[in-house]
Amino acid sequence: MKPEIKKGIYKHYKGKFYEVLHLAIHSETLEAMVVYKPLYKSDNYDADTLWVRPLTMFTEKVVVDGKLVDRFSFQKTSIKY
């Protein structure tokens, strides 16, 4: 089955927003990787810095205050520039 993720804006469980741009495949392991960017300014990284995270980790649930919540939750389709 081909891995998929909906492109658009996601909210991290800690509150910041990110835009999912693509789904990539790791060249050595063939693991699906989510390509995304933060939608906030950072003192440590340029605004155009892209990030990758394994799809399994991006879509997993985490325990927060004793409750299972999505690590990233879909909010809406991508913003228009």
Biopython code that builds the backbone (N, CA, C, O; Angstrom):
import numpy as np
from Bio.PDB.StructureBuilder import StructureBuilder

atoms = [
    (1, "MET", "N", (0.842, -1.183, 0.000)),
    (1, "MET", "CA", (0.000, 0.000, 0.000)),
    (1, "MET", "C", (0.887, 1.245, 0.000)),
    (1, "MET", "O", (1.831, 1.340, 0.784)),
    (2, "LYS", "N", (0.584, 2.182, -0.867)),
    (2, "LYS", "CA", (1.359, 3.409, -0.989)),
    (2, "LYS", "C", (1.069, 4.326, 0.205)),
    (2, "LYS", "O", (-0.093, 4.605, 0.501)),
    (3, "PRO", "N", (2.123, 4.800, 0.895)),
    (3, "PRO", "CA", (1.898, 5.700, 2.033)),
    (3, "PRO", "C", (1.329, 7.038, 1.562)),
    (3, "PRO", "O", (1.661, 7.523, 0.480)),
    (4, "GLU", "N", (0.472, 7.620, 2.389)),
    (4, "GLU", "CA", (-0.151, 8.900, 2.049)),
    (4, "GLU", "C", (-0.272, 9.773, 3.282)),
    (4, "GLU", "O", (-0.351, 9.283, 4.408)),
    (5, "ILE", "N", (-0.284, 11.087, 3.044)),
    (5, "ILE", "CA", (-0.617, 12.055, 4.085)),
    (5, "ILE", "C", (-1.281, 13.240, 3.398)),
    (5, "ILE", "O", (-0.905, 13.617, 2.288)),
    (6, "LYS", "N", (-2.251, 13.811, 4.053)),
    (6, "LYS", "CA", (-2.951, 14.963, 3.507)),
    (6, "LYS", "C", (-2.069, 16.198, 3.656)),
    (6, "LYS", "O", (-1.596, 16.502, 4.751)),
    (7, "LYS", "N", (-1.850, 16.905, 2.553)),
    (7, "LYS", "CA", (-1.090, 18.154, 2.607)),
    (7, "LYS", "C", (-1.945, 19.221, 3.255)),
    (7, "LYS", "O", (-3.164, 19.244, 3.087)),
    (8, "GLY", "N", (-1.294, 20.112, 4.002)),
    (8, "GLY", "CA", (-2.022, 21.198, 4.637)),
    (8, "GLY", "C", (-1.399, 21.604, 5.950)),
    (8, "GLY", "O", (-0.230, 21.322, 6.215)),
    (9, "ILE", "N", (-2.187, 22.266, 6.764)),
    (9, "ILE", "CA", (-1.720, 22.818, 8.032)),
    (9, "ILE", "C", (-2.038, 21.845, 9.159)),
    (9, "ILE", "O", (-3.156, 21.342, 9.268)),
    (10, "TYR", "N", (-1.044, 21.592, 9.990)),
    (10, "TYR", "CA", (-1.186, 20.702, 11.136)),
    (10, "TYR", "C", (-0.780, 21.447, 12.399)),
    (10, "TYR", "O", (0.088, 22.320, 12.378)),
    (11, "LYS", "N", (-1.418, 21.088, 13.480)),
    (11, "LYS", "CA", (-1.068, 21.660, 14.784)),
    (11, "LYS", "C", (-0.359, 20.587, 15.596)),
    (11, "LYS", "O", (-0.877, 19.484, 15.770)),
    (12, "HIS", "N", (0.825, 20.915, 16.090)),
    (12, "HIS", "CA", (1.572, 20.020, 16.961)),
    (12, "HIS", "C", (0.920, 20.025, 18.332)),
    (12, "HIS", "O", (0.342, 21.034, 18.735)),
    (13, "TYR", "N", (1.001, 18.936, 19.043)),
    (13, "TYR", "CA", (0.326, 18.858, 20.342)),
    (13, "TYR", "C", (0.831, 19.896, 21.340)),
    (13, "TYR", "O", (0.156, 20.172, 22.332)),
    (14, "LYS", "N", (2.010, 20.476, 21.095)),
    (14, "LYS", "CA", (2.511, 21.537, 21.977)),
    (14, "LYS", "C", (1.999, 22.918, 21.559)),
    (14, "LYS", "O", (2.258, 23.906, 22.247)),
    (15, "GLY", "N", (1.261, 22.994, 20.416)),
    (15, "GLY", "CA", (0.579, 24.227, 20.058)),
    (15, "GLY", "C", (1.035, 24.966, 18.817)),
    (15, "GLY", "O", (0.308, 25.831, 18.330)),
    (16, "LYS", "N", (2.221, 24.658, 18.279)),
    (16, "LYS", "CA", (2.695, 25.396, 17.103)),
    (16, "LYS", "C", (2.158, 24.755, 15.826)),
    (16, "LYS", "O", (1.766, 23.588, 15.810)),
    (17, "PHE", "N", (2.152, 25.560, 14.743)),
    (17, "PHE", "CA", (1.584, 25.115, 13.474)),
    (17, "PHE", "C", (2.672, 24.854, 12.433)),
    (17, "PHE", "O", (3.717, 25.506, 12.415)),
    (18, "TYR", "N", (2.391, 23.884, 11.572)),
    (18, "TYR", "CA", (3.321, 23.448, 10.541)),
    (18, "TYR", "C", (2.549, 23.171, 9.262)),
    (18, "TYR", "O", (1.364, 22.837, 9.298)),
    (19, "GLU", "N", (3.234, 23.314, 8.122)),
    (19, "GLU", "CA", (2.615, 22.983, 6.848)),
    (19, "GLU", "C", (3.288, 21.755, 6.253)),
    (19, "GLU", "O", (4.499, 21.746, 6.035)),
    (20, "VAL", "N", (2.496, 20.720, 5.994)),
    (20, "VAL", "CA", (2.995, 19.512, 5.337)),
    (20, "VAL", "C", (3.043, 19.798, 3.845)),
    (20, "VAL", "O", (2.040, 20.176, 3.239)),
    (21, "LEU", "N", (4.232, 19.610, 3.257)),
    (21, "LEU", "CA", (4.453, 19.935, 1.846)),
    (21, "LEU", "C", (4.467, 18.712, 0.944)),
    (21, "LEU", "O", (3.907, 18.732, -0.152)),
    (22, "HIS", "N", (5.112, 17.643, 1.412)),
    (22, "HIS", "CA", (5.316, 16.464, 0.571)),
    (22, "HIS", "C", (5.470, 15.226, 1.435)),
    (22, "HIS", "O", (5.621, 15.297, 2.655)),
    (23, "LEU", "N", (5.427, 14.098, 0.761)),
    (23, "LEU", "CA", (5.793, 12.832, 1.356)),
    (23, "LEU", "C", (6.995, 12.334, 0.560)),
    (23, "LEU", "O", (6.928, 12.248, -0.666)),
    (24, "ALA", "N", (8.075, 12.010, 1.228)),
    (24, "ALA", "CA", (9.296, 11.546, 0.574)),
    (24, "ALA", "C", (9.592, 10.120, 1.035)),
    (24, "ALA", "O", (9.048, 9.647, 2.033)),
    (25, "ILE", "N", (10.457, 9.453, 0.296)),
    (25, "ILE", "CA", (10.872, 8.099, 0.649)),
    (25, "ILE", "C", (12.370, 8.112, 0.928)),
    (25, "ILE", "O", (13.154, 8.584, 0.105)),
    (26, "HIS", "N", (12.763, 7.598, 2.076)),
    (26, "HIS", "CA", (14.177, 7.517, 2.453)),
    (26, "HIS", "C", (14.892, 6.588, 1.476)),
    (26, "HIS", "O", (14.431, 5.475, 1.223)),
    (27, "SER", "N", (16.002, 7.038, 0.934)),
    (27, "SER", "CA", (16.686, 6.295, -0.126)),
    (27, "SER", "C", (17.291, 4.970, 0.328)),
    (27, "SER", "O", (17.446, 4.059, -0.486)),
    (28, "GLU", "N", (17.629, 4.847, 1.580)),
    (28, "GLU", "CA", (18.251, 3.615, 2.075)),
    (28, "GLU", "C", (17.246, 2.648, 2.686)),
    (28, "GLU", "O", (17.318, 1.442, 2.453)),
    (29, "THR", "N", (16.310, 3.176, 3.465)),
    (29, "THR", "CA", (15.388, 2.309, 4.202)),
    (29, "THR", "C", (14.022, 2.177, 3.546)),
    (29, "THR", "O", (13.237, 1.300, 3.907)),
    (30, "LEU", "N", (13.738, 3.051, 2.579)),
    (30, "LEU", "CA", (12.446, 3.140, 1.905)),
    (30, "LEU", "C", (11.315, 3.542, 2.851)),
    (30, "LEU", "O", (10.139, 3.350, 2.543)),
    (31, "GLU", "N", (11.684, 4.100, 4.000)),
    (31, "GLU", "CA", (10.698, 4.568, 4.962)),
    (31, "GLU", "C", (10.062, 5.867, 4.467)),
    (31, "GLU", "O", (10.755, 6.748, 3.958)),
    (32, "ALA", "N", (8.750, 5.978, 4.617)),
    (32, "ALA", "CA", (8.036, 7.200, 4.229)),
    (32, "ALA", "C", (8.377, 8.310, 5.220)),
    (32, "ALA", "O", (8.343, 8.105, 6.433)),
    (33, "MET", "N", (8.707, 9.491, 4.687)),
    (33, "MET", "CA", (9.099, 10.648, 5.493)),
    (33, "MET", "C", (8.214, 11.834, 5.125)),
    (33, "MET", "O", (7.986, 12.098, 3.944)),
    (34, "VAL", "N", (7.720, 12.542, 6.124)),
    (34, "VAL", "CA", (6.912, 13.745, 5.911)),
    (34, "VAL", "C", (7.853, 14.943, 5.799)),
    (34, "VAL", "O", (8.719, 15.137, 6.651)),
    (35, "VAL", "N", (7.683, 15.741, 4.754)),
    (35, "VAL", "CA", (8.453, 16.972, 4.566)),
    (35, "VAL", "C", (7.538, 18.128, 4.961)),
    (35, "VAL", "O", (6.455, 18.295, 4.400)),
    (36, "TYR", "N", (7.988, 18.927, 5.937)),
    (36, "TYR", "CA", (7.132, 19.997, 6.445)),
    (36, "TYR", "C", (7.961, 21.202, 6.858)),
    (36, "TYR", "O", (9.184, 21.132, 6.978)),
    (37, "LYS", "N", (7.255, 22.319, 7.074)),
    (37, "LYS", "CA", (7.949, 23.529, 7.516)),
    (37, "LYS", "C", (7.156, 24.179, 8.642)),
    (37, "LYS", "O", (5.928, 24.094, 8.679)),
    (38, "PRO", "N", (7.864, 24.826, 9.556)),
    (38, "PRO", "CA", (7.170, 25.539, 10.631)),
    (38, "PRO", "C", (6.508, 26.804, 10.096)),
    (38, "PRO", "O", (6.999, 27.422, 9.152)),
    (39, "LEU", "N", (5.409, 27.175, 10.698)),
    (39, "LEU", "CA", (4.713, 28.405, 10.317)),
    (39, "LEU", "C", (4.873, 29.462, 11.405)),
    (39, "LEU", "O", (3.943, 30.201, 11.731)),
    (40, "TYR", "N", (6.076, 29.507, 11.950)),
    (40, "TYR", "CA", (6.404, 30.484, 12.987)),
    (40, "TYR", "C", (7.873, 30.848, 12.840)),
    (40, "TYR", "O", (8.648, 30.100, 12.244)),
    (41, "LYS", "N", (8.246, 31.978, 13.375)),
    (41, "LYS", "CA", (9.639, 32.426, 13.317)),
    (41, "LYS", "C", (10.446, 31.737, 14.414)),
    (41, "LYS", "O", (9.951, 31.482, 15.512)),
    (42, "SER", "N", (11.702, 31.443, 14.085)),
    (42, "SER", "CA", (12.601, 30.798, 15.035)),
    (42, "SER", "C", (13.909, 31.567, 15.081)),
    (42, "SER", "O", (14.386, 32.045, 14.052)),
    (43, "ASP", "N", (14.481, 31.686, 16.243)),
    (43, "ASP", "CA", (15.786, 32.326, 16.383)),
    (43, "ASP", "C", (16.906, 31.391, 15.920)),
    (43, "ASP", "O", (18.023, 31.838, 15.659)),
    (44, "ASN", "N", (16.608, 30.108, 15.820)),
    (44, "ASN", "CA", (17.639, 29.113, 15.518)),
    (44, "ASN", "C", (17.723, 28.706, 14.057)),
    (44, "ASN", "O", (18.763, 28.214, 13.618)),
    (45, "TYR", "N", (16.639, 28.901, 13.283)),
    (45, "TYR", "CA", (16.602, 28.419, 11.905)),
    (45, "TYR", "C", (15.971, 29.457, 11.002)),
    (45, "TYR", "O", (15.137, 30.252, 11.437)),
    (46, "ASP", "N", (16.381, 29.446, 9.724)),
    (46, "ASP", "CA", (15.791, 30.336, 8.728)),
    (46, "ASP", "C", (14.331, 29.972, 8.497)),
    (46, "ASP", "O", (13.918, 28.838, 8.737)),
    (47, "ALA", "N", (13.559, 30.941, 8.030)),
    (47, "ALA", "CA", (12.128, 30.728, 7.790)),
    (47, "ALA", "C", (11.865, 29.680, 6.717)),
    (47, "ALA", "O", (10.808, 29.050, 6.722)),
    (48, "ASP", "N", (12.803, 29.483, 5.800)),
    (48, "ASP", "CA", (12.590, 28.523, 4.713)),
    (48, "ASP", "C", (13.176, 27.138, 4.998)),
    (48, "ASP", "O", (13.262, 26.310, 4.092)),
    (49, "THR", "N", (13.578, 26.877, 6.238)),
    (49, "THR", "CA", (14.121, 25.574, 6.602)),
    (49, "THR", "C", (13.032, 24.514, 6.538)),
    (49, "THR", "O", (11.953, 24.683, 7.107)),
    (50, "LEU", "N", (13.324, 23.415, 5.837)),
    (50, "LEU", "CA", (12.389, 22.293, 5.751)),
    (50, "LEU", "C", (12.831, 21.208, 6.718)),
    (50, "LEU", "O", (14.018, 21.039, 6.997)),
    (51, "TRP", "N", (11.847, 20.480, 7.222)),
    (51, "TRP", "CA", (12.090, 19.419, 8.179)),
    (51, "TRP", "C", (11.516, 18.114, 7.644)),
    (51, "TRP", "O", (10.589, 18.120, 6.834)),
    (52, "VAL", "N", (12.067, 17.004, 8.098)),
    (52, "VAL", "CA", (11.512, 15.691, 7.765)),
    (52, "VAL", "C", (11.348, 14.895, 9.049)),
    (52, "VAL", "O", (12.109, 15.050, 10.004)),
    (53, "ARG", "N", (10.348, 14.051, 9.044)),
    (53, "ARG", "CA", (10.070, 13.185, 10.184)),
    (53, "ARG", "C", (9.425, 11.928, 9.608)),
    (53, "ARG", "O", (8.629, 12.022, 8.674)),
    (54, "PRO", "N", (9.751, 10.764, 10.142)),
    (54, "PRO", "CA", (9.099, 9.545, 9.644)),
    (54, "PRO", "C", (7.579, 9.663, 9.741)),
    (54, "PRO", "O", (7.047, 10.160, 10.734)),
    (55, "LEU", "N", (6.891, 9.203, 8.704)),
    (55, "LEU", "CA", (5.436, 9.250, 8.674)),
    (55, "LEU", "C", (4.841, 8.561, 9.902)),
    (55, "LEU", "O", (3.863, 9.044, 10.473)),
    (56, "THR", "N", (5.419, 7.452, 10.304)),
    (56, "THR", "CA", (4.890, 6.735, 11.469)),
    (56, "THR", "C", (4.954, 7.595, 12.723)),
    (56, "THR", "O", (4.046, 7.551, 13.553)),
    (57, "MET", "N", (6.020, 8.376, 12.866)),
    (57, "MET", "CA", (6.158, 9.244, 14.029)),
    (57, "MET", "C", (5.229, 10.457, 13.907)),
    (57, "MET", "O", (4.620, 10.878, 14.891)),
    (58, "PHE", "N", (5.124, 11.011, 12.709)),
    (58, "PHE", "CA", (4.284, 12.187, 12.482)),
    (58, "PHE", "C", (2.826, 11.885, 12.817)),
    (58, "PHE", "O", (2.127, 12.731, 13.375)),
    (59, "THR", "N", (2.370, 10.689, 12.481)),
    (59, "THR", "CA", (0.958, 10.342, 12.636)),
    (59, "THR", "C", (0.648, 9.586, 13.930)),
    (59, "THR", "O", (-0.500, 9.210, 14.165)),
    (60, "GLU", "N", (1.653, 9.363, 14.765)),
    (60, "GLU", "CA", (1.408, 8.596, 15.988)),
    (60, "GLU", "C", (0.717, 9.428, 17.057)),
    (60, "GLU", "O", (0.628, 10.652, 16.960)),
    (61, "LYS", "N", (0.242, 8.750, 18.055)),
    (61, "LYS", "CA", (-0.346, 9.399, 19.227)),
    (61, "LYS", "C", (0.697, 9.447, 20.333)),
    (61, "LYS", "O", (1.561, 8.577, 20.433)),
    (62, "VAL", "N", (0.597, 10.485, 21.163)),
    (62, "VAL", "CA", (1.496, 10.657, 22.294)),
    (62, "VAL", "C", (0.648, 10.854, 23.548)),
    (62, "VAL", "O", (-0.509, 11.265, 23.464)),
    (63, "VAL", "N", (1.223, 10.562, 24.700)),
    (63, "VAL", "CA", (0.514, 10.729, 25.957)),
    (63, "VAL", "C", (0.796, 12.126, 26.517)),
    (63, "VAL", "O", (1.947, 12.500, 26.742)),
    (64, "VAL", "N", (-0.275, 12.883, 26.736)),
    (64, "VAL", "CA", (-0.188, 14.228, 27.314)),
    (64, "VAL", "C", (-1.171, 14.285, 28.477)),
    (64, "VAL", "O", (-2.374, 14.097, 28.298)),
    (65, "ASP", "N", (-0.652, 14.543, 29.652)),
    (65, "ASP", "CA", (-1.496, 14.597, 30.858)),
    (65, "ASP", "C", (-2.353, 13.339, 31.010)),
    (65, "ASP", "O", (-3.520, 13.406, 31.397)),
    (66, "GLY", "N", (-1.753, 12.204, 30.699)),
    (66, "GLY", "CA", (-2.439, 10.928, 30.854)),
    (66, "GLY", "C", (-3.411, 10.565, 29.742)),
    (66, "GLY", "O", (-4.069, 9.528, 29.816)),
    (67, "LYS", "N", (-3.513, 11.408, 28.702)),
    (67, "LYS", "CA", (-4.429, 11.144, 27.590)),
    (67, "LYS", "C", (-3.660, 10.952, 26.296)),
    (67, "LYS", "O", (-2.633, 11.595, 26.078)),
    (68, "LEU", "N", (-4.160, 10.058, 25.425)),
    (68, "LEU", "CA", (-3.578, 9.863, 24.104)),
    (68, "LEU", "C", (-4.097, 10.953, 23.165)),
    (68, "LEU", "O", (-5.307, 11.124, 23.012)),
    (69, "VAL", "N", (-3.180, 11.684, 22.541)),
    (69, "VAL", "CA", (-3.549, 12.727, 21.572)),
    (69, "VAL", "C", (-2.669, 12.575, 20.339)),
    (69, "VAL", "O", (-1.594, 11.978, 20.408)),
    (70, "ASP", "N", (-3.121, 13.112, 19.221)),
    (70, "ASP", "CA", (-2.319, 13.096, 17.998)),
    (70, "ASP", "C", (-1.083, 13.968, 18.185)),
    (70, "ASP", "O", (-1.167, 15.059, 18.748)),
    (71, "ARG", "N", (0.068, 13.481, 17.711)),
    (71, "ARG", "CA", (1.281, 14.307, 17.740)),
    (71, "ARG", "C", (1.055, 15.550, 16.879)),
    (71, "ARG", "O", (1.364, 16.665, 17.300)),
    (72, "PHE", "N", (0.519, 15.357, 15.683)),
    (72, "PHE", "CA", (0.142, 16.443, 14.780)),
    (72, "PHE", "C", (-1.306, 16.214, 14.369)),
    (72, "PHE", "O", (-1.663, 15.112, 13.954)),
    (73, "SER", "N", (-2.135, 17.234, 14.477)),
    (73, "SER", "CA", (-3.532, 17.099, 14.060)),
    (73, "SER", "C", (-3.810, 18.016, 12.878)),
    (73, "SER", "O", (-3.449, 19.193, 12.883)),
    (74, "PHE", "N", (-4.460, 17.448, 11.863)),
    (74, "PHE", "CA", (-4.784, 18.201, 10.666)),
    (74, "PHE", "C", (-5.759, 19.317, 10.997)),
    (74, "PHE", "O", (-6.727, 19.100, 11.726)),
    (75, "GLN", "N", (-5.512, 20.518, 10.466)),
    (75, "GLN", "CA", (-6.356, 21.687, 10.711)),
    (75, "GLN", "C", (-7.126, 22.123, 9.468)),
    (75, "GLN", "O", (-8.345, 22.287, 9.503)),
    (76, "LYS", "N", (-6.395, 22.308, 8.370)),
    (76, "LYS", "CA", (-7.014, 22.767, 7.131)),
    (76, "LYS", "C", (-6.046, 22.572, 5.977)),
    (76, "LYS", "O", (-4.869, 22.270, 6.176)),
    (77, "THR", "N", (-6.567, 22.752, 4.756)),
    (77, "THR", "CA", (-5.698, 22.640, 3.594)),
    (77, "THR", "C", (-4.702, 23.795, 3.585)),
    (77, "THR", "O", (-4.861, 24.768, 4.321)),
    (78, "SER", "N", (-3.701, 23.682, 2.767)),
    (78, "SER", "CA", (-2.590, 24.646, 2.747)),
    (78, "SER", "C", (-3.050, 26.082, 2.548)),
    (78, "SER", "O", (-4.058, 26.361, 1.899)),
    (79, "ILE", "N", (-2.267, 26.980, 3.135)),
    (79, "ILE", "CA", (-2.522, 28.409, 2.953)),
    (79, "ILE", "C", (-2.086, 28.819, 1.548)),
    (79, "ILE", "O", (-1.186, 28.213, 0.966)),
    (80, "LYS", "N", (-2.713, 29.821, 1.026)),
    (80, "LYS", "CA", (-2.362, 30.332, -0.317)),
    (80, "LYS", "C", (-1.431, 31.520, -0.152)),
    (80, "LYS", "O", (-1.644, 32.374, 0.709)),
    (81, "TYR", "N", (-0.395, 31.570, -0.987)),
    (81, "TYR", "CA", (0.563, 32.663, -0.920)),
    (81, "TYR", "C", (0.283, 33.671, -2.004)),
    (81, "TYR", "O", (0.990, 34.674, -2.112)),
]
sb = StructureBuilder()
sb.init_structure("model")
sb.init_model(0)
sb.init_chain("A")
sb.init_seg("    ")
for serial, (resi, resn, name, xyz) in enumerate(atoms, 1):
    if name == "N":
        sb.init_residue(resn, " ", resi, " ")
    sb.init_atom(name, np.array(xyz, "f"), 0.0, 1.0, " ", f" {name:<3s}", serial, name[0])
structure = sb.get_structure()
